[in-house]
Amino acid sequence: MKKEILKTVMERIREKVPELRWVDADEGQLDFQDSRPPVAFPCCLMELSYPGAENMSAAHPGTQRVQVSLELKIGFNDCASFNVNKPLQVQETAFARLDMVEALHRAVQGFKMENCAKSFRRARCRPQKRPDGLKVYEVVYIADFIDNI
């Protein structure tokens, strides 16, 4: 199930947010400054996990409702500032990052695919504080799926 969810969401993001230059699983591309795996900016890196699961009934122990957590890291390397004393073009570059985060939200929020019992919904969004000059937003979406084995 994990493969199908990740593949489908990646394809949807690629289709709905073509401005992204890199859509991939999170393999530490933004974590290691000296030896990063390749990435092009702006990027969206995804990590999929199952923070909770429960059996649907005692009669069918192979059927579970699974809570899926989709963590998106949206990375930029433009170093633009929101500072009102900066040139307008610099501010516009900084605000364009927020537009990209919003475009991703429109692509994922409410998205429902096969076996999805409850569509994707945003749980939180926050910027990371980083010493390397990259601007990264973490956005987490939750959905519920029915998993049959």
LINSULPE-V286654 format. One record per helix or strand of 3 or more residues. SS is the DSSP state (a for helix, b for strand). FROM is the first residue (numbers start at 1). LEN is the number of residues. Records with the same first field share a line. If there is no record, write none. Layout:
BEGIN
SS: FROM-LEN  FROM-LEN
END
This chain:
BEGIN
a: 2-15  88-21
b: 22-4  43-15  60-17  116-12  135-14
END
